[in-house]
Structures are given as structure tokens and as C-alpha cells.
Amino acid sequence: MYLFYNADMLEKAGFTNEPASVEEMVTMAKALKSKGIVEYPFVFSLAQAEALICVYSNFLEAFGGSFQDANGNWILNNSGIPALEFLVSLKNEGLLNPNSLEYLEEDVRRVFSSGDAAFTLNWAYMYSLAIDPNESSLQKDSVGVMVLPGAKGVKDSAAMSGSMGLSVINKTKHPDEAFAYIQHLTSKKKSRTPIQTCSSLSGKLPMMILRLPRDVRLGRSSKACFLHHERTSKRTEVSGSKCNIPGTYPEGSVWRYDSQGSTY
């Protein structure tokens, strides 16, 4: 799950950079509201559903909390308080759209895409719709995407995975065919496919693509996509709209795409 922000709104309020912490994000939101740029800077999917757990989990990590400790004991009643108090404070201070308590992911997407919010959390699918003129009033350059920043002095960032596993259901009449299809989807050949379109989000979202060379990473600097071969320290820039894979690398390598050029 990622933090989407309206870059145009931030610019109007005098901010040139994305928020570096939860506290800075709130400062930005207060400025946006006081200057009349947007009534409710935040909108989240907080309906009594999975969406609520996903949003809360992001802030739970941002404040250094956890559902369980290292021994598997449930500690949420204590460690989860800062995240809960934070969300309540946004509502009490008039920064959070009150309808958030009834919203799911599609609701917040529509609010954000209509220009009625500056910040929201949603899955990666929202990006393509937020810049689609048939679905959104926003321009592509105004839609910013980043990992949720953490609280100052606690964490640099926070996020939760929305990945889904592949499995063969026990009542299928075609278990062999189903398993063969899973093998196809997770094969090295098929795993190369996402690499070809990994720059569709202009390097804004970190992604991990497994089952490829372990010591080769696909990253992105402020100027270009690049390939980094850890063993030889060779770095090859990749131009154009696609991050193609040049050359042949050791079997079993891992490719990683990261807007900061970091290692995941």
C-alpha cells in the first residue's frame, strides 16, 4: 500500500518536496486547510472491512508498533495506541474527511481523483486510474506516489504488502493443469515480463521481482534506470521508457527496481 499525494496542492501551499515524516505530512495538511486549498486534506478507507486493517497497519508500523512481539505475544493493546490516537486526531482536527469511516478503496480513489484530497493510502492499481482522464480530473504530474513516511525518530518509512499467493484448490478437477499454470506464471521466463514495464510509474514505486539473478539489481537514480551487478560493481544505465535487461547474468539472480536505488 502506498501514499498518494497531490503535488499541485502541495506546491500551491509552498511545499516543493514530498513529506519526509508523518509529522511533516500533518504540517502540510494543516497549511492546505488553512489556505483554503482543500477542506479535508486526508481521506482514508476506514470502513469496517479489510481496508481499515490495511490503513491502520501502515500507521502502526510508522509509529513503531506491532501486532505481536518477537515471541508471538499479542501486544497491540499497548503498541497500537499511538497509531490509533494519530488517526483520531486527524478526524478531531478536521483534517480527515469524516466520510472516511464509511469509505473503501474505490471511494477514496474517487475523492482523490476529483481533487478533493491531498493525501490518501491505496494500492498500486490506483495510479493508472488517477492519471486516466476518463477516471480522474488530475494531471499525471500532479499525482505523487511514495511509501508512507514514518514518525520522526521512529522509522524512515512504513508499508504493508498486498501480495497474494498462488495455490491449487482441493476441489479442482484439474490439479495438474492448475499447478502447471502456476509454474508457468512463476517461471524465470515469465518473471522477466514485469521488468519490461517496470518504469510505468516513473520510478515512483519500489518493486521486487524474484527468480532472477541474485547479484544483479535494477534500480533508478534521479536521471535514469540502471542495472547494478554487485559482484563486479558494474553499473549500466538503461534509457527509454522501458527498463530492458541487457546481457546474461548468473542463474538465480534477483532483480530489484527501486526509486531510491536502495537494496530491498
Secondary structure, 3 states (H helix, E strand, C coil): CEEEEEHHHHHHCCCCCCCCCHHHHHHHHHHHHHCCCCCCCECCCCCCCHHHHHHHHHHHHHCCCCCECCCCCECHHHHCHHHHHHHHHHHHCCCECHHHHHCCHHHHHHHHHCCCCCEEEECCHHHHHHCCCCCCCCCHHHEEEECEECCCCCCCEECCCCCCCCCCCCCCCCHHHHHHHHHHHCCHHHHCHHHHHHHHHCCCCCEEECCCCCCEEEEECCCCEEEEECCCCEEEEECCCCCCCCCCCCCCCCEEECCCCCCC
